């Protein structure tokens, strides 16, 4: 990831997101990604995807890459992304 602006997108369900999430992250459940491609393409900076274990975020990255969105990384579990942000590792 580069030093430019970063947006965290959590692809878990709304219920999972409500139980805990990365501060200031967007919640777009995996099954809603296709309907939100234009919104994601409009994001300025890098996109870091997260979920519960890393499986859905990996699938989400593949979907976005197939749609021509290349500024995307799989962050894995949201707790790992949160840890990295809090400790200035991202």
C-alpha angles and dihedrals in degrees: 000000000000129000093257127102117309131204121195114214116194111204097192123112119280090253093053091046091051090056092061138325147165110288112259093008123142119239113219109156114225093249090055096052096095091056091050101047093113091051090050093046088055093058111116110223134004125338119218114194123207141172137157102294107000098261098102093039089054091051090047091053090053091050093050094045089052088054092055097259104137101164091082134112133184107239094181119211115022091231090060091049090049091050092050093049094047091049094044092243093131 
